[in-house]
């Protein structure tokens, strides 16, 4: 898994985790310690040169375990980036590297 930790400006350690990484069919994203005042607006996947590969509304890919499950089975092997756009106060973006290996 890969983690991105953000502790600014909220003073809270939010942690975004993608597992498994490398992934094959779905990228499972969890955001831990997300304050109630912060909402996830979108989850977007880009390839290594910045081309959009998929964009998801959180409510469409949220599982019952507080994990977002983005389908990646149509993507080729390579390195991709997951961008998580959040709002609540000041807008924030978190980017996480994802490796796809089929």
Backbone torsions as a table, in degrees:
resi	resn	phi	psi	omega
1	UNK	NA	158.3	176.6
2	UNK	-122.9	137.9	-179.3
3	UNK	-118.2	142.4	169.6
4	UNK	-120.2	126.7	-176.9
5	UNK	-113.8	133.6	180.0
6	UNK	-130.7	124.7	177.7
7	UNK	-124.8	17.9	177.0
8	UNK	-124.7	145.4	-6.6
9	UNK	-92.6	10.5	-170.9
10	UNK	-82.0	-17.5	-176.3
11	UNK	75.9	14.3	-179.9
12	UNK	-120.4	140.3	177.6
13	UNK	-84.7	92.3	171.2
14	UNK	-80.3	138.4	-178.8
15	UNK	-127.7	125.7	174.2
16	UNK	-106.4	127.0	-176.1
17	UNK	-123.6	132.6	172.9
18	UNK	-113.6	124.2	179.4
19	UNK	-149.4	144.5	-7.3
20	UNK	-72.5	159.1	177.4
21	UNK	-146.2	105.1	16.0
22	UNK	-72.0	155.4	-179.0
23	UNK	-120.7	164.9	-179.8
24	UNK	-125.2	-47.8	-174.5
25	UNK	-113.7	-37.9	179.5
26	UNK	-136.8	143.0	170.9
27	UNK	-99.2	117.4	179.8
28	UNK	-95.5	116.7	-177.0
29	UNK	-113.2	128.4	174.4
30	UNK	-123.5	138.7	175.0
31	UNK	-117.2	113.1	-177.3
32	UNK	-96.5	151.3	178.6
33	UNK	59.8	35.1	177.7
34	UNK	-77.8	116.0	-179.4
35	UNK	-63.1	153.6	179.3
36	UNK	-61.1	-22.5	-177.4
37	UNK	-83.8	-4.9	-178.5
38	UNK	-110.6	134.0	177.0
39	UNK	-121.0	143.1	173.6
40	UNK	-86.0	121.8	-178.0
41	UNK	-91.8	-39.4	-179.0
42	UNK	-157.6	156.3	175.4
43	UNK	-127.6	121.4	-173.0
44	UNK	-127.4	141.6	178.4
45	UNK	-113.9	130.1	177.6
46	UNK	-121.2	150.5	174.0
47	UNK	-82.3	-177.7	-172.5
48	UNK	-68.5	-14.3	176.5
49	UNK	-106.2	8.3	173.4
50	UNK	93.7	9.1	178.5
51	UNK	-80.2	135.6	178.7
52	UNK	-64.4	127.5	178.7
53	UNK	-112.5	-20.7	178.9
54	UNK	-179.2	143.6	177.8
55	UNK	-135.7	134.3	-172.3
56	UNK	-132.6	142.2	169.7
57	UNK	-82.2	134.8	-176.1
58	UNK	-54.4	-39.7	-177.3
59	UNK	-66.9	-20.1	179.7
60	UNK	-81.6	-21.8	-176.0
61	UNK	-121.8	8.4	178.5
62	UNK	-75.5	128.5	175.4
63	UNK	-90.1	176.7	-179.4
64	UNK	-76.8	1.1	-178.7
65	UNK	-110.7	21.7	-179.5
66	UNK	65.4	25.6	176.6
67	UNK	-115.9	138.4	176.1
68	UNK	-94.4	129.1	-174.6
69	UNK	-117.6	99.1	-178.2
70	UNK	-91.3	128.9	178.8
71	UNK	-72.3	130.7	179.6
72	UNK	-129.9	9.4	-173.9
73	UNK	-65.2	-16.8	178.5
74	UNK	-90.1	-6.8	-177.2
75	UNK	-85.2	147.9	177.5
76	UNK	-75.6	162.2	174.3
77	UNK	-57.6	142.9	177.9
78	UNK	154.6	-168.4	-180.0
79	UNK	-106.2	131.8	-178.8
80	UNK	-130.6	166.5	178.8
81	UNK	-127.7	134.4	175.9
82	UNK	-102.9	122.6	177.1
83	UNK	-106.0	129.0	178.4
84	UNK	-112.2	115.0	179.1
85	UNK	-96.4	125.8	-177.9
86	UNK	-122.7	153.3	175.6
87	UNK	-138.3	168.2	-177.4
88	UNK	128.8	97.4	-169.9
89	UNK	81.8	-118.0	-179.5
90	UNK	-91.8	128.5	179.3
91	UNK	-58.8	143.8	-179.1
92	UNK	-134.3	151.2	172.9
93	UNK	-130.5	138.3	175.0
94	UNK	-122.8	135.1	178.1
95	UNK	-118.3	135.7	-177.0
96	UNK	-130.4	136.1	177.7
97	UNK	-80.4	138.6	179.3
98	UNK	-129.6	133.0	175.7
99	UNK	-107.1	130.5	177.3
100	UNK	-110.7	126.1	179.0
101	UNK	-137.1	112.1	-178.6
102	UNK	-102.4	NA	NA
